Amino acid sequence: MQETSLYPHVSVDCAIFGFDGEQLKILLITRTGESEEGRYSDMKLPGSVIYESENLDDAAYRVLYELTGIKNIYLQQFRSFGSPDRTKHPRDIVWLENAIHMKIGRIITVAYVALIKINQKLRGFADGYEAHWCNLSEIGQLAFDHNEVVEGALNYVRKKIEEDPTGMYELLPKKFTEAELRNLHEVIFGEKVDIRNFHKKFISLNYIIPLEEKQQNVAHRAARYYRFDKIIYNKSHR
Ligand SMILES: O=P(O)(O)OC[C@H]1O[C@@H](O)[C@H](O)[C@@H]1O
């Protein structure tokens, strides 16, 4: 049975990161609406208010699926955002009144994060929204407090990866080059990596397995592909 009764004081938002070999990407949806300044189109994280009888995790998976078509991923709840100001921008006030059909003061949002491969098809089916992978370095002003949510999610990801680097391989394709892993490091931590030191470390990792295959049709010298072996990683990190 389709649940229709909204619980308008709590929402969920999903910060989904991807990587295209060069840039760290964030999954955003466009929203279009009317404000006092006229028609606008801007971007927000996939998120919305929860239903009355829904628990938070179910709401996060449902909303992500409805808005982007993405399912079968693991969403980690990482923080709540509850500033009374987060829903006070005039555009957001009008947006909420139209979307939820009632006057709403504050909405507390519970934020989730995931690292996924970028090759998943985006096929949301909620009317009026379109999902896009956007370069994290180029996102402008997002709706609500979503710039703050994205920053919080990235800080969370950095800490997690420092403790356990396996998250990086969630973002990479199954076979990847050393340069792709190095680029990923740089874009996640926002700093240049020393190529020689990185290489020394890279070839010493027993869970990075060289493949027989190399890149094809590239202008530069074709680089070898590698894969991440989770079983070997887990054995040596028990
Ligand atoms: O009106 P919609 O966009 O469905 O819901 C808005 C709420 O859902 C979240 O994305 C926002 O952070 C806000 O709290």
The ligand as an SDF file (V2000), in Angstrom:
LIG
                    3D

 14 14  0  0  0  0  0  0  0  0999 V2000
   10.2300   19.3900   -0.3360 O   0  0  0  0  0  0  0  0  0  0  0  0
   11.2450   18.3200   -0.4450 P   0  0  0  0  0  0  0  0  0  0  0  0
   12.3820   18.7340   -1.3460 O   0  0  0  0  0  0  0  0  0  0  0  0
   10.6570   17.0000   -0.7900 O   0  0  0  0  0  0  0  0  0  0  0  0
   11.8390   18.1420    1.0150 O   0  0  0  0  0  0  0  0  0  0  0  0
   12.6320   19.1160    1.6230 C   0  0  0  0  0  0  0  0  0  0  0  0
   13.3040   18.5560    2.8290 C   0  0  0  0  0  0  0  0  0  0  0  0
   13.9270   17.3620    2.4370 O   0  0  0  0  0  0  0  0  0  0  0  0
   15.3130   17.5440    2.3440 C   0  0  0  0  0  0  0  0  0  0  0  0
   15.8050   17.3090    1.0790 O   0  0  0  0  0  0  0  0  0  0  0  0
   15.6190   18.9600    2.6830 C   0  0  0  0  0  0  0  0  0  0  0  0
   16.8150   19.0070    3.4160 O   0  0  0  0  0  0  0  0  0  0  0  0
   14.4160   19.4200    3.4060 C   0  0  0  0  0  0  0  0  0  0  0  0
   14.5750   19.1690    4.7920 O   0  0  0  0  0  0  0  0  0  0  0  0
  1  2  2  0
  2  3  1  0
  2  4  1  0
  2  5  1  0
  5  6  1  0
  6  7  1  0
  7  8  1  0
  7 13  1  0
  8  9  1  0
  9 10  1  0
  9 11  1  0
 11 12  1  0
 11 13  1  0
 13 14  1  0
M  END
$$$$
